[in-house]
């Protein structure tokens, strides 16, 4: 069948402006999108730049957007994208600096972030040249996490990265999970501190897009949640985050809903004059726009007493 | 001086080229020895071919069968290689592999485990005992992640998507390397005392291949050009089980673990044909009936199934079945695990295979048989090295992994590659560092030579001949597939040589469009130089070895010849020409010979 590919082009050494090239090639019914790309490159345009290595969905190099869906070109069948007509749009994945055409800056996108979480094992001291004895079940969870292809699809789906490219992102934080939960690792607390660094686990907004996008079922969002829980349980959480959580819980417990003014103040800390000063412009803006009517009153909600009982029950059970 | 300023230049003690298992391990070791080390790789870090290794890493840990030890592993490796192996390499490999596996675990690798919590080992072809430590069927991925993380931890400088094109020498000694960045197309010059080649093989010159785009024989070619010897390059392994359908996935690997875990090969008549192909050499240790073969899976005191004969034997058998008209609709044979093992077992043991067939071929391997056929997989031959130090015949040049030759002889056993990478990768790093430390003289890079190389490399942009590099590559793959394939004859090999000469001529007429920034057409034009040189070396060596042994099968000389059992075919480049000679194998000590000749 004749398929027309409309491919994103960017050639910084040419005119530098992104555009699109159209190529029509004849492909068999069971062809993959990569078959189409290789045919274009081999027969029509040797300058079209894209990455392709294993050609069987193992290496994650050919990650791209195919008519809006982010996936591997080598395992994506053309027929899945041509139901409405013989046209396929190819674009680089989102949230990344593009080098040329479909080739993106791997260092900035993934590698530097993964390095930042120190993804290597720092093993406990043990007898030399002797194996660790570890139950298979314990290792199974970690093996799942480490089945990651480094394809970047989780970061591509992330909703934080488009607004803050410095966020470590789900791919890197999943590697932080692996070392934090590896029973062979030396220092779990230090691992959690790394995961908690600014732009770390606390910047995740729990949209679960990463878990939706992961082709390996690694569930990065759930791993980030697990890191946050563990950091909290071990009482090593970042002070401000801890205060934020405590204030949040306390105000819901007392009034049945969040007291946002109190939350802001208590999160900064009552003695943190510098932090409190920083709130003033935001508070002023809120006043001007009618978001914080004066006098500031936070009243109990109906049913607040029942919510308080739920809290108390939960606290008892935790003990 | 002016020329030098033109190029981005870096100075190191040791430069490691290639970042698969061997390169990473070499760089880790060199860096640990305290020398300034760079790791240069053609693709992104962590995407090298090692990532695709499935089944496992062979090491006589004895966790599943306490009877296993290095001597048995040594014997299996030598016999699998039809005794063409360098005995000393096979001995070092078998002795050191367990320590390297434990080291990987210490660095974070996650292996499947036995009931007692030890590293689990699985069955593979040619290994007497279950010996392959593994992580499901994605062992290579685990290994490369472990090594890359460890390398990054050590702070090794990594140059990725950086392609080395020439080795530079001062007199006889290595003094540097010259290449280009894929991303920008700009040149880069490394000045160094020692180089470790860990660049893999050249399987991309064949049409049906399990090898990725990187496998263009670059390391073998730069070594040849620098004056190093090659041995055994006629020994190309065709893995018996590659996918055959649909066409776009033809050649993609199906792990030997399928057979290790109970899968059997069947022809179109439903017959388990491997019982008809048991060679005399392995008769004493191979099961003769289906009943006996199946009993082996339960108890290794029985003789092993012929489905797990070494790869060369199985590949030839499949080839013969298809030729005799007993193949599948798409020209392969059936590999059936569906009727032999429960679905959940298959999914647990072979998750990647399950997904691979489901996604790429729409075949559910828990309910249907797979269609498989031989695929070009591995170079047993390559750069000649010293068994202990991995030093090549060029001072300052070391080699480890697939690019080096000797360990596997005429045929490699599955699982022996990943162990090769870490055993000899470590040694390469160690001895390259030692060489660099001990070298006190001064080295000078000849900038005129560098300038001339740079001019050659950009020549395709000025080419007016109109040849398309992709068209040359396609023709080369056709030629190697049909005329330098599994079964060879002198007539066809000579025809191939003639064709290779025309391809070389066409390469001088290549024209590449666009600019130097990430230009895949240009990259291929440069890779073709390597692929053609390697193809020529393989073909010449295949003509020279007038016998059949391991990965080299001659239709016109179908028997093994004791005369050729004693020699390596050597290729070297002198005055721009490839020269062929036969040189004696190192003599094996008596006590090791006894081990190898043991019949059971």
Interface residues (C-beta under 8 A of the other chain):
Chain A: X11 X12 X13 X14 X28 X30 X31 X32 X34 X35 X41 X42 X43 X45 X46 X47 X48 X49 X50 X51 X52 X53 X54 X55 X56 X57 X58 X59 X60 X61 X75 X99 X100 X101 X103 X106 X111 X115 X118 X119 X120 X121 X123 X129 X130 X131 X132 X133 X134 X135 X136 X139 X142 X143 X146 X147 X148 X149 X150 X179 X182 X184
Chain B: X43 X44 X45 X46 X47 X51 X52 X63 X99 X102 X105 X106 X107 X108 X110 X111 X112 X113 X114 X115 X116 X117 X118 X119 X120 X135 X136 X138 X141 X142 X145 X149 X150 X152 X153 X160 X183 X212 X213 X214 X246 X247 X248 X249 X252 X352 X355 X356 X359 X360 X468 X469 X470 X471 X474 X512 X513 X514 X515 X516 X517 X518 X519 X520 X521 X522 X524
